[in-house]
């Protein structure tokens, strides 16, 4: 596999977060969301999320 330093760090970080969430995907996502919300607040960013339209859901 062709790994670079950034990819290696990404994989290490994901493993740490997965271990912290005890391999529970719902907890991993909730923890990640909380980190993103905290970072956005600290950086004074307003994150907005789109909602899928019926057309997008049907596709």
ROMIKOL-865545 format. One record per atom (N, C-alpha, C, CB): residue number from 1; residue in three letters; chain; atom name; x, y, z. Coordinates in nm, 3 decimals. Each point is the difference from the previous one (the first is absolute). Glycine has a CB too. Layout:
{node NUM, 'ALA', 'A', 'CA', {X, Y, Z}};
...
//
This chain:
{node 1, 'UNK', 'A', 'N', {0.084, -0.117, 0.000}};
{node 1, 'UNK', 'A', 'CA', {-0.084, 0.117, 0.000}};
{node 1, 'UNK', 'A', 'C', {0.089, 0.124, 0.000}};
{node 1, 'UNK', 'A', 'CB', {-0.185, -0.124, 0.121}};
{node 2, 'UNK', 'A', 'N', {0.138, 0.228, -0.188}};
{node 2, 'UNK', 'A', 'CA', {0.075, 0.123, -0.013}};
{node 2, 'UNK', 'A', 'C', {-0.048, 0.099, 0.107}};
{node 2, 'UNK', 'A', 'CB', {0.032, -0.038, -0.249}};
{node 3, 'UNK', 'A', 'N', {0.034, 0.039, 0.366}};
{node 3, 'UNK', 'A', 'CA', {-0.041, 0.087, 0.110}};
{node 3, 'UNK', 'A', 'C', {0.086, 0.124, 0.006}};
{node 3, 'UNK', 'A', 'CB', {-0.081, -0.198, 0.127}};
{node 4, 'UNK', 'A', 'N', {0.019, 0.310, -0.097}};
{node 4, 'UNK', 'A', 'CA', {0.077, 0.120, 0.027}};
{node 4, 'UNK', 'A', 'C', {-0.021, 0.038, 0.146}};
{node 4, 'UNK', 'A', 'CB', {-0.020, 0.079, -0.241}};
{node 5, 'UNK', 'A', 'N', {0.094, 0.020, 0.290}};
{node 5, 'UNK', 'A', 'CA', {-0.007, 0.036, 0.142}};
{node 5, 'UNK', 'A', 'C', {-0.140, 0.042, 0.043}};
{node 5, 'UNK', 'A', 'CB', {0.238, 0.069, -0.014}};
{node 6, 'UNK', 'A', 'N', {-0.307, 0.006, -0.070}};
{node 6, 'UNK', 'A', 'CA', {-0.134, 0.046, 0.035}};
{node 6, 'UNK', 'A', 'C', {-0.097, -0.118, 0.014}};
{node 6, 'UNK', 'A', 'CB', {0.045, 0.216, -0.120}};
{node 7, 'UNK', 'A', 'N', {-0.038, -0.310, 0.027}};
{node 7, 'UNK', 'A', 'CA', {-0.087, -0.118, 0.005}};
{node 7, 'UNK', 'A', 'C', {0.031, -0.084, 0.124}};
{node 7, 'UNK', 'A', 'CB', {-0.015, 0.000, -0.251}};
{node 8, 'UNK', 'A', 'N', {0.142, -0.015, 0.282}};
{node 8, 'UNK', 'A', 'CA', {0.039, -0.077, 0.118}};
{node 8, 'UNK', 'A', 'C', {-0.056, 0.064, 0.126}};
{node 8, 'UNK', 'A', 'CB', {0.210, -0.075, -0.116}};
{node 9, 'UNK', 'A', 'N', {-0.200, 0.208, 0.129}};
{node 9, 'UNK', 'A', 'CA', {-0.053, 0.072, 0.115}};
{node 9, 'UNK', 'A', 'C', {-0.152, -0.013, 0.008}};
{node 9, 'UNK', 'A', 'CB', {0.191, 0.161, -0.014}};
{node 10, 'UNK', 'A', 'N', {-0.257, -0.155, -0.102}};
{node 10, 'UNK', 'A', 'CA', {-0.146, -0.013, -0.005}};
{node 10, 'UNK', 'A', 'C', {-0.042, -0.137, 0.054}};
{node 10, 'UNK', 'A', 'CB', {-0.011, 0.156, -0.198}};
{node 11, 'UNK', 'A', 'N', {0.078, -0.260, 0.155}};
{node 11, 'UNK', 'A', 'CA', {-0.033, -0.135, 0.044}};
{node 11, 'UNK', 'A', 'C', {0.026, -0.016, 0.150}};
{node 11, 'UNK', 'A', 'CB', {0.055, -0.089, -0.230}};
{node 12, 'UNK', 'A', 'N', {0.056, 0.144, 0.278}};
{node 12, 'UNK', 'A', 'CA', {0.031, -0.006, 0.144}};
{node 12, 'UNK', 'A', 'C', {-0.109, 0.069, 0.082}};
{node 12, 'UNK', 'A', 'CB', {0.246, -0.005, -0.054}};
{node 13, 'UNK', 'A', 'N', {-0.285, 0.123, 0.008}};
{node 13, 'UNK', 'A', 'CA', {-0.103, 0.077, 0.071}};
{node 13, 'UNK', 'A', 'C', {-0.132, -0.074, 0.001}};
{node 13, 'UNK', 'A', 'CB', {0.115, 0.213, -0.064}};
{node 14, 'UNK', 'A', 'N', {-0.154, -0.269, -0.051}};
{node 14, 'UNK', 'A', 'CA', {-0.125, -0.076, -0.006}};
{node 14, 'UNK', 'A', 'C', {0.004, -0.120, 0.093}};
{node 14, 'UNK', 'A', 'CB', {-0.032, 0.074, -0.236}};
{node 15, 'UNK', 'A', 'N', {0.146, -0.139, 0.248}};
{node 15, 'UNK', 'A', 'CA', {0.012, -0.115, 0.090}};
{node 15, 'UNK', 'A', 'C', {-0.015, 0.044, 0.145}};
{node 15, 'UNK', 'A', 'CB', {0.151, -0.114, -0.165}};
{node 16, 'UNK', 'A', 'N', {-0.089, 0.226, 0.200}};
{node 16, 'UNK', 'A', 'CA', {-0.012, 0.051, 0.137}};
{node 16, 'UNK', 'A', 'C', {-0.146, 0.033, 0.032}};
{node 16, 'UNK', 'A', 'CB', {0.234, 0.092, -0.012}};
{node 17, 'UNK', 'A', 'N', {-0.301, -0.023, -0.081}};
{node 17, 'UNK', 'A', 'CA', {-0.140, 0.036, 0.021}};
{node 17, 'UNK', 'A', 'C', {-0.089, -0.124, 0.006}};
{node 17, 'UNK', 'A', 'CB', {0.041, 0.219, -0.116}};
{node 18, 'UNK', 'A', 'N', {-0.012, -0.319, 0.033}};
{node 18, 'UNK', 'A', 'CA', {-0.077, -0.124, 0.000}};
{node 18, 'UNK', 'A', 'C', {0.018, -0.073, 0.134}};
{node 18, 'UNK', 'A', 'CB', {0.026, -0.018, -0.251}};
{node 19, 'UNK', 'A', 'N', {0.097, 0.013, 0.300}};
{node 19, 'UNK', 'A', 'CA', {0.026, -0.064, 0.129}};
{node 19, 'UNK', 'A', 'C', {-0.074, 0.073, 0.112}};
{node 19, 'UNK', 'A', 'CB', {0.225, -0.077, -0.083}};
{node 20, 'UNK', 'A', 'N', {-0.223, 0.212, 0.078}};
{node 20, 'UNK', 'A', 'CA', {-0.068, 0.079, 0.101}};
{node 20, 'UNK', 'A', 'C', {-0.151, -0.026, -0.002}};
{node 20, 'UNK', 'A', 'CB', {0.178, 0.176, -0.019}};
{node 21, 'UNK', 'A', 'N', {-0.234, -0.197, -0.100}};
{node 21, 'UNK', 'A', 'CA', {-0.143, -0.028, -0.014}};
{node 21, 'UNK', 'A', 'C', {-0.032, -0.147, 0.024}};
{node 21, 'UNK', 'A', 'CB', {-0.016, 0.188, -0.162}};
{node 22, 'UNK', 'A', 'N', {0.116, -0.265, 0.198}};
{node 22, 'UNK', 'A', 'CA', {-0.016, -0.143, 0.026}};
{node 22, 'UNK', 'A', 'C', {-0.061, -0.073, -0.120}};
{node 22, 'UNK', 'A', 'CB', {-0.026, 0.051, 0.244}};
{node 23, 'UNK', 'A', 'N', {0.069, -0.011, -0.364}};
{node 23, 'UNK', 'A', 'CA', {-0.040, -0.062, -0.126}};
{node 23, 'UNK', 'A', 'C', {-0.151, 0.009, -0.027}};
{node 23, 'UNK', 'A', 'CB', {0.193, -0.154, 0.026}};
{node 24, 'UNK', 'A', 'N', {-0.257, 0.255, 0.033}};
{node 24, 'UNK', 'A', 'CA', {-0.142, 0.023, -0.019}};
{node 24, 'UNK', 'A', 'C', {-0.015, 0.114, -0.101}};
{node 24, 'UNK', 'A', 'CB', {-0.057, -0.081, 0.238}};
{node 25, 'UNK', 'A', 'N', {0.006, 0.050, -0.355}};
{node 25, 'UNK', 'A', 'CA', {-0.008, 0.099, -0.108}};
{node 25, 'UNK', 'A', 'C', {-0.086, 0.120, 0.039}};
{node 25, 'UNK', 'A', 'CB', {0.029, -0.184, -0.165}};
{node 26, 'UNK', 'A', 'N', {-0.140, 0.160, 0.232}};
{node 26, 'UNK', 'A', 'CA', {-0.087, 0.112, 0.041}};
{node 26, 'UNK', 'A', 'C', {0.073, 0.092, 0.096}};
{node 26, 'UNK', 'A', 'CB', {-0.203, -0.146, -0.030}};
{node 27, 'UNK', 'A', 'N', {0.279, 0.091, 0.123}};
{node 27, 'UNK', 'A', 'CA', {0.077, 0.081, 0.095}};
{node 27, 'UNK', 'A', 'C', {0.112, 0.073, -0.072}};
{node 27, 'UNK', 'A', 'CB', {-0.055, -0.161, 0.186}};
{node 28, 'UNK', 'A', 'N', {0.120, 0.095, -0.281}};
{node 28, 'UNK', 'A', 'CA', {0.108, 0.061, -0.079}};
{node 28, 'UNK', 'A', 'C', {-0.054, 0.122, -0.073}};
{node 28, 'UNK', 'A', 'CB', {0.114, -0.225, -0.027}};
{node 29, 'UNK', 'A', 'N', {-0.230, 0.210, -0.038}};
{node 29, 'UNK', 'A', 'CA', {-0.059, 0.111, -0.074}};
{node 29, 'UNK', 'A', 'C', {-0.042, 0.112, 0.095}};
{node 29, 'UNK', 'A', 'CB', {-0.080, -0.160, -0.178}};
{node 30, 'UNK', 'A', 'N', {0.020, 0.126, 0.291}};
{node 30, 'UNK', 'A', 'CA', {-0.042, 0.101, 0.097}};
{node 30, 'UNK', 'A', 'C', {0.121, 0.076, 0.055}};
{node 30, 'UNK', 'A', 'CB', {-0.200, -0.142, 0.060}};
{node 31, 'UNK', 'A', 'N', {0.306, 0.071, -0.027}};
{node 31, 'UNK', 'A', 'CA', {0.122, 0.064, 0.050}};
{node 31, 'UNK', 'A', 'C', {0.061, 0.092, -0.106}};
{node 31, 'UNK', 'A', 'CB', {0.042, -0.199, 0.149}};
{node 32, 'UNK', 'A', 'N', {-0.040, 0.152, -0.273}};
{node 32, 'UNK', 'A', 'CA', {0.056, 0.080, -0.109}};
{node 32, 'UNK', 'A', 'C', {-0.084, 0.125, -0.021}};
{node 32, 'UNK', 'A', 'CB', {0.090, -0.208, -0.109}};
{node 33, 'UNK', 'A', 'N', {-0.221, 0.193, 0.111}};
{node 33, 'UNK', 'A', 'CA', {-0.089, 0.116, -0.015}};
{node 33, 'UNK', 'A', 'C', {0.023, 0.102, 0.112}};
{node 33, 'UNK', 'A', 'CB', {-0.171, -0.148, -0.112}};
{node 34, 'UNK', 'A', 'N', {0.185, 0.100, 0.234}};
{node 34, 'UNK', 'A', 'CA', {0.024, 0.089, 0.114}};
{node 34, 'UNK', 'A', 'C', {0.132, 0.075, -0.017}};
{node 34, 'UNK', 'A', 'CB', {-0.132, -0.155, 0.149}};
{node 35, 'UNK', 'A', 'N', {0.235, 0.086, -0.198}};
{node 35, 'UNK', 'A', 'CA', {0.130, 0.066, -0.022}};
{node 35, 'UNK', 'A', 'C', {-0.012, 0.107, -0.107}};
{node 35, 'UNK', 'A', 'CB', {0.119, -0.211, 0.067}};
{node 36, 'UNK', 'A', 'N', {-0.193, 0.182, -0.172}};
{node 36, 'UNK', 'A', 'CA', {-0.017, 0.096, -0.109}};
{node 36, 'UNK', 'A', 'C', {-0.078, 0.122, 0.050}};
{node 36, 'UNK', 'A', 'CB', {0.004, -0.188, -0.170}};
{node 37, 'UNK', 'A', 'N', {-0.109, 0.165, 0.247}};
{node 37, 'UNK', 'A', 'CA', {-0.079, 0.111, 0.055}};
{node 37, 'UNK', 'A', 'C', {0.087, 0.087, 0.092}};
{node 37, 'UNK', 'A', 'CB', {-0.209, -0.141, -0.015}};
{node 38, 'UNK', 'A', 'N', {0.291, 0.080, 0.098}};
{node 38, 'UNK', 'A', 'CA', {0.087, 0.075, 0.091}};
{node 38, 'UNK', 'A', 'C', {0.103, 0.082, -0.079}};
{node 38, 'UNK', 'A', 'CB', {-0.031, -0.177, 0.176}};
{node 39, 'UNK', 'A', 'N', {0.088, 0.116, -0.279}};
{node 39, 'UNK', 'A', 'CA', {0.097, 0.071, -0.083}};
{node 39, 'UNK', 'A', 'C', {-0.066, 0.115, -0.073}};
{node 39, 'UNK', 'A', 'CB', {0.131, -0.211, -0.027}};
{node 40, 'UNK', 'A', 'N', {-0.249, 0.190, -0.026}};
{node 40, 'UNK', 'A', 'CA', {-0.072, 0.106, -0.070}};
{node 40, 'UNK', 'A', 'C', {-0.030, 0.116, 0.094}};
{node 40, 'UNK', 'A', 'CB', {-0.101, -0.171, -0.155}};
{node 41, 'UNK', 'A', 'N', {0.062, 0.142, 0.278}};
{node 41, 'UNK', 'A', 'CA', {-0.028, 0.105, 0.097}};
{node 41, 'UNK', 'A', 'C', {0.127, 0.078, 0.034}};
{node 41, 'UNK', 'A', 'CB', {-0.189, -0.137, 0.094}};
{node 42, 'UNK', 'A', 'N', {0.297, 0.064, -0.075}};
{node 42, 'UNK', 'A', 'CA', {0.128, 0.065, 0.033}};
{node 42, 'UNK', 'A', 'C', {0.048, 0.089, -0.113}};
{node 42, 'UNK', 'A', 'CB', {0.059, -0.194, 0.145}};
{node 43, 'UNK', 'A', 'N', {-0.081, 0.152, -0.269}};
{node 43, 'UNK', 'A', 'CA', {0.044, 0.077, -0.116}};
{node 43, 'UNK', 'A', 'C', {-0.107, 0.098, -0.049}};
{node 43, 'UNK', 'A', 'CB', {0.146, -0.191, -0.063}};
{node 44, 'UNK', 'A', 'N', {-0.258, 0.195, 0.136}};
{node 44, 'UNK', 'A', 'CA', {-0.112, 0.086, -0.034}};
{node 44, 'UNK', 'A', 'C', {-0.052, -0.026, -0.142}};
{node 44, 'UNK', 'A', 'CB', {0.093, 0.172, 0.155}};
{node 45, 'UNK', 'A', 'N', {-0.106, -0.299, -0.187}};
{node 45, 'UNK', 'A', 'CA', {-0.055, -0.042, -0.128}};
{node 45, 'UNK', 'A', 'C', {-0.145, -0.043, 0.020}};
{node 45, 'UNK', 'A', 'CB', {0.228, -0.072, -0.081}};
{node 46, 'UNK', 'A', 'N', {-0.310, 0.098, -0.018}};
{node 46, 'UNK', 'A', 'CA', {-0.138, -0.048, 0.005}};
{node 46, 'UNK', 'A', 'C', {-0.013, -0.110, -0.105}};
{node 46, 'UNK', 'A', 'CB', {-0.090, 0.228, 0.079}};
{node 47, 'UNK', 'A', 'N', {0.075, -0.349, -0.032}};
{node 47, 'UNK', 'A', 'CA', {-0.014, -0.113, -0.090}};
{node 47, 'UNK', 'A', 'C', {-0.147, -0.021, -0.032}};
{node 47, 'UNK', 'A', 'CB', {0.210, -0.106, 0.093}};
{node 48, 'UNK', 'A', 'N', {-0.239, 0.086, -0.217}};
{node 48, 'UNK', 'A', 'CA', {-0.137, -0.031, -0.041}};
{node 48, 'UNK', 'A', 'C', {0.001, -0.131, -0.075}};
{node 48, 'UNK', 'A', 'CB', {-0.062, 0.245, -0.012}};
{node 49, 'UNK', 'A', 'N', {-0.043, -0.317, 0.029}};
{node 49, 'UNK', 'A', 'CA', {-0.011, -0.130, -0.063}};
{node 49, 'UNK', 'A', 'C', {-0.122, 0.002, -0.093}};
{node 49, 'UNK', 'A', 'CB', {0.111, -0.117, 0.199}};
{node 50, 'UNK', 'A', 'N', {-0.093, 0.064, -0.315}};
{node 50, 'UNK', 'A', 'CA', {-0.112, -0.010, -0.092}};
{node 50, 'UNK', 'A', 'C', {-0.089, -0.118, 0.036}};
{node 50, 'UNK', 'A', 'CB', {0.138, 0.104, -0.180}};
{node 51, 'UNK', 'A', 'N', {-0.258, -0.100, 0.131}};
{node 51, 'UNK', 'A', 'CA', {-0.090, -0.113, 0.018}};
{node 51, 'UNK', 'A', 'C', {-0.031, -0.055, -0.139}};
{node 51, 'UNK', 'A', 'CB', {-0.100, 0.095, 0.216}};
{node 52, 'UNK', 'A', 'N', {0.099, -0.224, -0.230}};
{node 52, 'UNK', 'A', 'CA', {-0.027, -0.057, -0.132}};
{node 52, 'UNK', 'A', 'C', {-0.142, 0.030, -0.045}};
{node 52, 'UNK', 'A', 'CB', {0.166, -0.181, 0.046}};
{node 53, 'UNK', 'A', 'N', {-0.180, 0.201, -0.172}};
{node 53, 'UNK', 'A', 'CA', {-0.134, 0.020, -0.055}};
{node 53, 'UNK', 'A', 'C', {-0.061, -0.136, -0.030}};
{node 53, 'UNK', 'A', 'CB', {0.065, 0.225, -0.099}};
{node 54, 'UNK', 'A', 'N', {-0.193, -0.229, 0.074}};
{node 54, 'UNK', 'A', 'CA', {-0.065, -0.126, -0.035}};
{node 54, 'UNK', 'A', 'C', {0.063, -0.058, -0.125}};
{node 54, 'UNK', 'A', 'CB', {-0.214, 0.079, 0.105}};
{node 55, 'UNK', 'A', 'N', {0.250, 0.006, -0.199}};
{node 55, 'UNK', 'A', 'CA', {0.063, -0.046, -0.123}};
{node 55, 'UNK', 'A', 'C', {0.132, -0.069, 0.029}};
{node 55, 'UNK', 'A', 'CB', {-0.111, 0.187, -0.125}};
{node 56, 'UNK', 'A', 'N', {0.191, -0.127, 0.214}};
{node 56, 'UNK', 'A', 'CA', {0.130, -0.058, 0.034}};
{node 56, 'UNK', 'A', 'C', {-0.016, -0.133, 0.074}};
{node 56, 'UNK', 'A', 'CB', {0.097, 0.231, 0.011}};
{node 57, 'UNK', 'A', 'N', {-0.196, -0.239, 0.075}};
{node 57, 'UNK', 'A', 'CA', {-0.022, -0.122, 0.077}};
{node 57, 'UNK', 'A', 'C', {-0.047, -0.113, -0.091}};
{node 57, 'UNK', 'A', 'CB', {-0.056, 0.137, 0.202}};
{node 58, 'UNK', 'A', 'N', {-0.026, -0.105, -0.301}};
{node 58, 'UNK', 'A', 'CA', {-0.053, -0.102, -0.089}};
{node 58, 'UNK', 'A', 'C', {0.106, -0.055, -0.097}};
{node 58, 'UNK', 'A', 'CB', {-0.221, 0.112, 0.019}};
{node 59, 'UNK', 'A', 'N', {0.325, -0.037, -0.041}};
{node 59, 'UNK', 'A', 'CA', {0.103, -0.042, -0.098}};
{node 59, 'UNK', 'A', 'C', {0.081, -0.113, 0.046}};
{node 59, 'UNK', 'A', 'CB', {0.009, 0.224, -0.079}};
//
